[in-house]
Amino acid sequence: MSTRAFIQDLAGLGGQEVELRGWLAGRRTGGKLVFALVRDGTGVCQCVVEAKTAEAFAASEKAPLESSVIVRGVPRLDERAPGGVELSVAAFSVLQGAEDYPIARKEHGIDFLMNHRHLWLRSARQTAILKVRHTIISAARRFFDERGFILTDTPIFQPGAAEGAGSLFPVEYFGDRVYLAQTGQLYLEACAMALGRVYCFGPTFRAEKSKTRRHLTEFWMIEPEIAYAELPDLMELAEAFICRLVEAALAERREELKRLERDLAPLERIAPPFPRITYTEAAELLRGDAVHARLTEELERDRARLAADAERLAALERERAAEKKAWKQEKLDREIAALRDDLREREADLANRPAHIESARNFKWGDDLGGDEETILTRQFDRPVIVTRYPRECKAFYMKPAPDDPRVVLNMDVLAPEGYGEIIGGSQREDDLDALRARMAGEGMDPAPYEWYLDLRRYGSVPHGGFGLGIERTVAWICGLRHIRETIPFPRLMGRMYP
C-alpha cells in the first residue's frame, strides 16, 4: 500500500512506496528509460520509468507537458537529481492530458507571458518568487504579533483621500461616490487610540498613471501605528522590521533565492544601524561632484557589461542553431529568452540614465524624491538608508511639522539598496487639533468627511505615528527582480487587467 507524499518530504521516505500527485513539468527519454520531471507545488522530482514497466513507460512517454499525473514508486537519494531525490516508478497514470500547452519550452515575450499569467505561475521561477513572498508576509505578521501589536482590519471603501486626491479610484456606493483605499492609516490611528499598538495588512489602490517598473495600481501593504510614539521610535521599529524580513528570507528561502540567481552577499550585509540622512543632506548628495563622477563611471561600466552580454547572447544563438539534441535545444531556448529580456530592459535603463544623472545634478530643494533620485541615493549605501524631514509642501496633510523647522515634517522614507528605492514610508502624525485644521484649510480640504478623524485630536490626543511597507517592492528587492510585475500572482498595471 503506497503512502500519499509530497515531494518536499521524499528525502525522509527512502525505501517506502509513495504516491505523488502533480503535473508533468518536463521529460527526457533515453533508450529504455524515461526521466519525467513531476512538480506538486512543494518541489520537483525526477521520476525514472523503465521500459520493463510497460504500461507506466508508455504513459510517461506520451503524456503532454503539464498533464496532471499520479505517480507511484520508491524514492532514493541521488545528489544529481533535482532536490537530491529520485523516484523509481512502479506506476504512472495520466489524470488529464494537457494538449498543446501554450507556454512550451521556447522563447516567449513578456506580453505573451503576462497574457498567460495563470499558466506562467507554474514555472520554477514564478513559484520561487511566490514562496519568497509567502515567507516575507509570514515573517511580517510574526514580527508584529510577537511585539504585542493587534491586527485590525481597515475599510477598503473610504469617503476621502489620505494621500494625493489625484491617485484615487472612485467607486459608486449606493448612489454616493467613495474611493478605494490608498492606505488604512487614518483608521489605524483610531484603532491605536483604543489598543495602543496596531497594524493592518491588506490591498491598497493607487490610480497614478505610471508605467515604471516600481508601480502597481493594486498592491499589498502592512501598516503599523503606535500611540505614544515619535519619529525616532518609528525609525528604530522600521530598521528591526526590515532586518527580520531579510533574515527570514535567507533562513527559509535560500534555495529559491539561488534559483532566481540572486546575489546573496548584499542581503547578508543587512544589519543595524541603517544610515540616516535628512532630505536636505540627500539633496546635497544628489548635486555633489563625487556622486556625479561615480554615476558616470557606473554608466560606462554598465554599458561595457551590456555589450559583453550582447556578445554572449549572439554566441548562445549560434550554439542553438547548431544543436541537434532536443533537450539541449530547450535549455538553450530558455537561457536565450531570459538573457534577451534582461538585455532589453537594461538597454532601456541605460538609454535613460544620462538624463537621470543630469536631473539629479539639478535637483532643487522642495522637490519630492522620485524613483530616479532614490535609485541614485541607494547606490551610495550598502544597506537601507533612512531619509527624514522632507519639505512640508510635498508631503501629506497629517504629517507633523518639525518644531525646530516648520518647513519640514517629521517623516521618514526607508530606501532599499541596490537601486530599489522606497519600501517604507511613514511619519509622526500631527496630534494638535488646531494645527491639523489649519493645514487642511490651507490645502483646501473639506473637513466634513474627516470630522471623525479630527475627533481623535479632541478626545485624548497623544503623540503617535506609523508607517507602511509595500510587500511587492520588498519582494522585488529581496528577490533581486528588475520589475515589480512578477512579485504578485496577478498584477494590476496601468493598461492591464487580464487575466
C-alpha positions in Angstrom: 0.0 0.0 0.0 1.5 3.3 -1.1 1.5 6.4 1.1 0.5 9.8 -0.3 3.5 12.0 -0.1 4.7 15.5 -1.1 8.0 16.0 -2.9 9.5 18.1 -0.2 9.2 15.2 2.2 10.7 12.4 0.0 14.2 12.6 1.4 12.9 11.1 4.7 10.8 8.4 3.0 13.5 6.3 1.3 12.6 2.6 0.8 8.8 3.2 1.2 6.4 3.1 -1.7 4.8 6.5 -2.1 2.2 8.2 -4.3 2.9 11.6 -5.8 0.1 13.7 -7.3 1.2 16.6 -9.5 1.9 17.8 -13.0 4.4 16.8 -15.7 6.9 19.7 -15.8 9.4 18.1 -18.3 10.6 14.9 -19.8 13.7 13.4 -21.3 13.9 10.0 -23.0 17.0 7.9 -23.2 16.6 4.4 -24.7 14.7 2.2 -22.3 14.3 5.0 -19.7 12.0 8.0 -19.4 13.1 10.7 -17.0 9.9 12.5 -16.1 10.0 15.7 -14.0 6.9 16.0 -11.8 6.1 19.0 -9.7 3.5 19.2 -7.0 3.9 22.8 -5.6 6.3 21.7 -2.9 9.2 20.8 -5.3 10.2 19.0 -8.4 11.1 15.3 -8.5 12.8 13.3 -11.3 10.8 10.1 -11.8 12.6 7.3 -13.6 10.4 5.0 -15.6 11.9 1.8 -17.0 10.7 0.1 -20.2 10.0 -3.1 -18.2 7.1 -1.4 -16.5 5.4 -1.3 -19.9 2.2 0.5 -19.0 3.9 3.2 -17.0 6.6 3.6 -19.6 4.0 4.2 -22.4 2.0 6.6 -20.3 5.1 8.7 -19.3 6.5 8.7 -22.8 3.3 10.1 -24.4 1.9 12.4 -21.7 1.9 16.0 -22.9 3.6 18.7 -20.9 1.6 20.0 -17.9 -0.7 16.9 -17.8 -1.9 16.1 -14.3 -0.4 12.8 -13.2 -0.4 10.3 -10.4 2.9 8.5 -9.9 3.7 5.6 -7.6 7.2 4.4 -6.7 10.0 4.2 -4.3 12.3 7.3 -3.6 16.0 7.1 -3.3 18.7 9.7 -2.5 20.6 10.9 -5.6 22.5 14.2 -5.3 22.4 14.5 -9.1 18.6 14.7 -9.2 16.6 17.9 -8.6 16.1 18.2 -4.9 18.5 15.3 -4.3 15.9 12.6 -4.5 14.8 10.4 -7.4 11.7 8.2 -7.7 11.9 4.7 -9.1 8.5 4.4 -10.8 6.2 1.4 -10.5 3.0 3.1 -11.9 2.4 6.3 -13.9 -1.1 7.4 -14.8 -2.4 10.5 -16.5 -5.4 12.2 -14.9 -5.9 14.7 -17.7 -3.7 15.1 -20.8 -2.9 18.8 -21.4 -2.7 19.0 -25.2 -0.9 22.0 -26.8 0.2 23.7 -23.6 0.6 27.4 -24.6 3.8 28.0 -22.7 6.1 25.5 -24.3 9.8 25.3 -23.6 10.7 28.1 -26.0 11.1 31.8 -26.1 8.0 33.9 -25.3 7.8 37.7 -25.0 6.7 39.4 -21.8 3.3 40.4 -23.2 2.6 36.7 -24.1 3.6 35.6 -20.6 1.5 38.3 -18.9 -1.5 37.3 -21.0 -0.9 33.7 -19.8 -0.1 34.7 -16.3 -2.4 32.0 -15.0 -0.2 29.4 -16.6 3.2 31.2 -16.2 2.7 30.9 -12.5 3.6 27.2 -12.8 7.2 27.9 -13.9 10.0 27.3 -11.5 11.0 31.0 -11.4 7.5 32.2 -10.6 6.9 29.6 -7.9 10.2 30.6 -6.3 9.1 34.2 -6.2 5.7 33.4 -4.7 7.3 31.2 -2.0 9.6 34.1 -1.0 6.6 36.4 -0.9 4.8 34.0 1.4 7.8 33.9 3.7 8.1 37.7 3.8 4.4 38.1 4.7 4.5 35.4 7.4 7.6 36.9 8.9 6.0 40.4 8.9 3.0 39.2 10.7 5.1 37.3 13.3 7.2 40.4 13.8 4.3 42.5 14.9 2.4 39.7 16.7 5.5 38.9 18.9 5.7 42.6 19.9 2.1 42.8 21.1 0.6 44.6 18.1 -3.1 43.9 17.4 -4.2 43.2 13.9 -7.1 45.5 13.0 -8.8 45.4 9.6 -9.4 48.8 8.0 -12.1 49.6 5.3 -11.3 49.3 1.6 -14.2 51.7 0.7 -13.3 55.1 2.1 -15.0 58.5 1.8 -11.9 60.6 1.1 -8.2 60.8 0.4 -5.4 60.1 2.8 -2.7 60.8 0.2 -2.9 62.8 -3.0 -6.5 63.1 -4.3 -5.3 62.6 -7.8 -4.4 59.0 -7.2 -7.9 57.8 -6.1 -10.1 55.2 -7.7 -13.7 56.4 -7.5 -16.4 53.8 -6.8 -20.2 54.2 -6.9 -21.5 53.2 -3.5 -25.4 53.0 -3.4 -25.6 56.4 -5.1 -22.7 58.0 -3.3 -19.1 58.4 -4.6 -16.5 56.7 -2.4 -12.9 55.6 -3.1 -10.8 52.5 -3.0 -8.4 52.8 -0.1 -4.9 54.3 -0.6 -4.0 53.3 2.9 -5.5 52.1 6.1 -3.6 54.7 8.1 -6.3 57.2 9.2 -8.5 54.3 10.5 -5.4 52.7 12.2 -4.9 55.9 14.1 -8.4 55.5 15.6 -7.5 51.9 16.5 -4.2 52.9 18.1 -6.1 55.2 20.4 -8.1 52.2 21.6 -5.4 49.4 21.5 -2.1 51.2 21.7 -0.2 49.2 19.1 -1.9 48.0 16.0 -1.3 47.0 12.4 -3.3 46.2 9.3 -2.5 44.2 6.2 -4.4 44.4 3.0 -4.7 45.6 -0.5 -4.3 49.3 -1.4 -5.0 51.1 -4.6 -3.3 54.0 -6.4 -4.6 55.5 -9.6 -1.3 57.1 -10.6 -0.8 56.9 -14.4 2.6 55.4 -14.1 4.2 52.6 -16.1 7.5 52.3 -14.2 9.0 49.1 -13.1 8.1 50.0 -9.5 4.4 50.7 -9.8 1.2 48.6 -9.5 -2.3 50.0 -9.3 -3.2 47.4 -6.7 -0.7 46.2 -4.1 -0.5 44.9 -0.6 0.8 46.9 2.4 1.4 46.2 6.0 1.0 49.2 8.3 1.7 49.6 12.0 0.5 52.5 14.1 1.7 53.3 17.6 0.3 55.6 20.3 2.9 57.5 22.3 5.5 57.2 19.6 7.7 59.8 17.9 9.9 59.7 14.8 12.9 58.0 16.5 10.7 55.2 17.7 9.4 54.7 14.2 12.9 54.6 12.7 14.0 52.0 15.2 11.0 49.8 14.6 11.3 50.0 10.8 15.0 49.1 11.0 14.3 46.0 13.1 11.4 45.1 10.8 13.4 45.1 7.6 16.2 43.1 9.2 13.7 40.4 10.3 12.3 40.1 6.8 15.7 39.7 5.2 16.7 37.2 7.9 13.6 35.1 7.3 14.1 35.0 3.5 17.7 34.0 3.9 16.9 31.3 6.5 13.8 29.8 4.9 14.2 30.5 1.1 17.8 30.4 0.4 17.3 27.7 -2.3 14.6 29.8 -4.0 16.8 32.9 -4.0 19.6 30.9 -5.6 17.2 29.6 -8.2 16.4 33.3 -9.0 20.2 33.8 -9.3 20.0 36.4 -6.5 23.4 37.6 -5.3 23.0 36.8 -1.5 26.0 38.9 -0.4 24.2 42.3 -0.3 21.3 40.7 1.7 23.7 39.1 4.2 25.2 42.6 4.9 21.8 43.9 6.1 22.2 44.7 9.7 21.6 47.7 12.0 22.3 50.5 12.2 21.0 51.8 8.9 22.4 55.1 7.6 20.2 58.1 8.5 20.3 61.3 6.4 17.9 64.3 6.1 16.2 65.3 2.9 18.5 68.3 2.8 21.5 66.1 3.0 20.1 63.9 0.3 19.6 66.9 -2.0 23.2 67.9 -1.4 24.4 64.4 -2.1 22.5 64.2 -5.4 24.0 67.5 -6.6 27.5 66.7 -5.5 30.5 66.2 -7.8 31.5 62.9 -6.1 28.2 61.3 -6.8 28.1 62.6 -10.4 31.6 61.2 -11.1 30.6 57.8 -9.6 27.4 57.6 -11.6 29.2 58.4 -14.8 31.8 55.7 -14.1 29.0 53.2 -13.3 27.2 54.1 -16.6 30.3 53.4 -18.6 30.9 50.1 -16.8 27.3 49.0 -17.3 27.5 49.8 -21.0 30.6 47.6 -21.3 28.7 44.8 -19.4 25.7 45.2 -21.7 28.0 44.9 -24.8 29.7 41.8 -23.4 26.3 40.2 -22.6 25.0 41.0 -26.1 28.0 39.1 -27.5 27.2 36.2 -25.2 23.6 36.2 -26.5 24.9 36.0 -30.1 27.1 33.1 -29.1 24.2 31.2 -27.5 22.1 31.8 -30.6 24.8 30.3 -32.8 25.1 27.4 -30.4 21.3 26.9 -30.5 21.3 26.9 -34.3 23.9 24.1 -34.4 22.5 22.0 -31.6 20.7 18.7 -32.6 19.6 17.3 -29.2 16.0 18.4 -28.3 16.6 18.7 -24.5 19.7 20.9 -25.1 17.7 23.0 -27.6 15.1 23.6 -24.9 17.7 24.5 -22.3 19.3 27.0 -24.7 15.9 28.4 -25.7 15.2 29.2 -22.0 18.6 30.8 -21.5 18.4 32.8 -24.6 14.8 34.1 -23.8 15.9 35.1 -20.2 19.0 36.9 -21.4 17.2 38.6 -24.3 14.5 40.0 -21.9 17.2 41.1 -19.5 19.2 42.9 -22.2 16.1 44.7 -23.5 15.3 46.1 -20.0 19.0 47.0 -19.3 19.3 48.7 -22.7 16.2 50.9 -21.9 17.6 51.7 -18.5 21.0 52.8 -19.9 19.3 54.9 -22.6 17.5 56.9 -19.8 20.4 57.0 -17.4 22.3 60.2 -18.7 19.1 62.3 -18.3 18.5 60.9 -14.8 22.1 61.8 -13.8 21.7 65.3 -15.1 18.3 65.6 -13.4 20.0 64.7 -10.1 22.7 67.2 -10.6 20.0 69.9 -10.9 17.8 68.7 -8.1 16.1 71.5 -6.3 15.2 71.7 -2.6 11.5 71.4 -2.3 11.0 68.7 -5.0 9.9 65.3 -3.9 12.4 62.5 -4.3 11.3 60.4 -7.3 12.3 56.9 -8.4 15.4 58.1 -10.2 16.7 60.1 -7.3 16.0 57.2 -4.9 17.9 54.9 -7.2 20.9 57.2 -7.2 20.8 57.7 -3.5 20.6 54.0 -2.6 23.6 53.2 -4.8 25.7 55.2 -2.3 25.0 52.8 0.6 25.4 49.1 1.1 22.2 48.8 3.3 18.9 50.5 3.5 19.1 54.3 4.1 16.5 56.2 6.2 15.8 59.7 4.8 13.9 62.1 7.1 12.5 65.6 7.4 11.1 66.2 3.9 9.6 69.6 2.8 6.2 70.1 4.2 4.7 71.1 0.8 5.4 67.7 -0.8 4.0 65.6 2.0 0.6 64.6 3.3 -1.6 66.9 5.4 -1.4 64.7 8.5 2.4 64.8 9.0 3.6 66.8 12.0 6.0 69.7 11.2 9.4 69.7 12.9 9.3 72.0 15.9 12.8 73.4 15.1 12.0 74.0 11.4 8.3 74.2 10.3 9.4 74.0 6.6 9.9 70.2 7.1 7.9 67.4 8.6 8.8 64.6 11.0 8.6 61.8 8.4 10.9 59.1 7.1 11.3 57.0 3.9 13.3 53.8 4.0 15.1 53.3 0.7 16.3 49.8 -0.2 19.8 49.4 -1.5 21.0 48.3 -5.0 18.8 50.9 -6.6 15.4 49.6 -5.4 14.3 52.8 -3.6 11.4 53.4 -1.2 9.9 50.3 0.5 8.7 52.1 3.7 7.1 55.5 4.1 5.9 56.8 7.5 5.7 59.8 9.8 4.8 61.1 13.2 1.3 62.4 12.9 0.0 65.9 13.7 -1.6 65.5 17.1 -2.7 69.1 17.7 -6.3 69.8 16.6 -5.9 73.5 15.7 -2.7 72.8 13.7 -4.3 69.9 11.8 -7.4 72.0 10.9 -5.2 74.9 9.7 -3.2 72.5 7.5 -6.4 71.1 6.0 -7.8 74.6 5.3 -4.5 75.6 3.7 -4.8 72.7 1.3 -8.5 73.5 0.5 -9.7 70.3 2.1 -13.4 69.9 3.1 -13.3 68.9 6.8 -16.7 67.2 6.7 -15.5 63.7 5.7 -12.8 64.0 8.3 -14.7 65.0 11.4 -14.3 61.5 12.9 -10.5 61.9 12.3 -10.4 65.3 14.0 -12.2 63.7 16.9 -9.0 61.8 17.6 -7.4 65.1 18.4 -10.4 66.3 20.5 -10.5 63.4 22.9 -7.3 62.3 24.5 -4.8 63.2 21.7 -1.2 61.8 22.1 2.0 61.8 20.1 1.7 58.9 17.6 2.9 57.7 14.3 3.4 54.8 12.0 4.5 53.6 8.6 3.6 51.4 5.6 5.7 48.7 3.9 4.9 47.7 0.4 5.1 43.9 0.1 5.7 43.9 -3.6 8.6 46.4 -3.6 10.1 44.5 -0.7 9.8 41.1 -2.6 11.3 42.7 -5.7 14.3 43.9 -3.7 14.9 40.7 -1.7 14.5 38.5 -4.9 16.6 40.9 -7.0 13.9 41.4 -9.6 14.1 44.1 -12.2 10.3 44.6 -12.4 7.6 44.5 -9.8 5.1 42.7 -12.0 6.4 39.3 -11.0 6.0 39.9 -7.3 2.3 39.3 -7.1 0.2 36.4 -8.6 -2.0 38.6 -10.8 -0.5 42.1 -11.2 -2.7 45.1 -11.9 -0.9 47.6 -14.0 -1.9 50.7 -16.0 -3.4 49.2 -19.1 -3.5 45.6 -17.8 -6.5 43.9 -16.2 -6.2 40.4 -17.8 -6.2 37.7 -16.6 
